[in-house]
Amino acid sequence: MKAAPDRRSCLPALCSLILMAAPLEACADLWTVENSVSSRIESNDSIAFSTGSSGTLYTLSLTDTFAASRQMENSASRLNAQATAVREFDPGQDRIDGQIGWTQSFNDPLNSATLALLYAQDFNNLVQTADVTQGRGRRRTATLNAAWTRALTERFNASAQASADRTDYDQQSSDGTDFRNAALSGSLSYRLTEVDTLSVKAGRSEYFTRPDTNRATTGDLNASLSRVLSDRHSASIGLGYYRTTSSGSQSRLACPVQASLCSLGLVPYLAVTERAESTSSGLQYSVTDTFRFDETSDLAFSAGRQQSPSGAGVVVSSDTVKASVNHAFSETSTGTLSYVQSRSTYLQGEDFVRPQQRTLSASLSRQWSPSLRVQAGYQRTHENGPGTRARSNRLSLTAQYEWPRIEATR
């Protein structure tokens, strides 16, 4: 008579089969370390955008970039650090620039959030707009950014952003003045069709100096519509309204006695500093258009007006037009040609100042190997500031080497 199998002896094998068939939860962490080093040679015939330049300034820099990240199932952390040693020739002074930043992100099926901190010490000679209220020099900037997005439905999304930064320039180090900005905004986005998306955004920003010599508060409301015209073509248009309230210390001449005595020259005028307030409002807009000709070429265009803080703690209204063309000559060689024109408007004393700037730049990049990339660039800038007209030509050659990435799981 044949004996019945022992069911207890089958239990471990059955459990093993169940565990193998069931999906395992992804719980491993991915750690990544990246490092690259680059060297840059640059010449600039008017780095300070002065009418009478003292001569061409040659710069040699060496930059080391380090990044460490940790990727988990629902979150990611990343640490970035960069240090640049700069040597200037004829004339110039050596310096060390650098920055360190931390980014933390979280996500689930409905929510995504990001928190970023950055501290940078650099030289603010690479001006991108016509806002020239602050002279060139070393600056130290601390920035905090936070963003959150939630999917309310398949087509309806809500998001919120908050930011704060503090900037100190060498020019103000003697009197302890620094510049602080803070902004808070929220937006709603609804996908009308498969190709059309409507967005509405409201925000409030505050710009001020410490000590509290200048202060400005801006509230704005914007609506935009974006559309995918084809597989290669997309465009968007936006329109908004802003209202800004500014206050600051202004100086004026006042007569300490009867005005007639000062006008006759019997009593001198005195300089009086008082607090002045002003309110301005207007429309702001944005237009973007992106077209991809083929697999190797694309064109991007944008134009807009926005309110932003200047280097002196006051609000600047900037009109900017940008256009750029990118082309891949081969799998390893690419080129970029771009043009930017901007005009700023801000109040300086009792007068409005409207500087303008035009920048034409071109660059060629070649990937010589998986680790080595070389890039050559040229930039020509024309700047019309308050009572000045200046130009600048900048040539650069950069070689970057990326060390092999290190990855580990735990």
Disulfide bonds with the S-S distance in Angstrom:
Cys255-Cys262 1.90
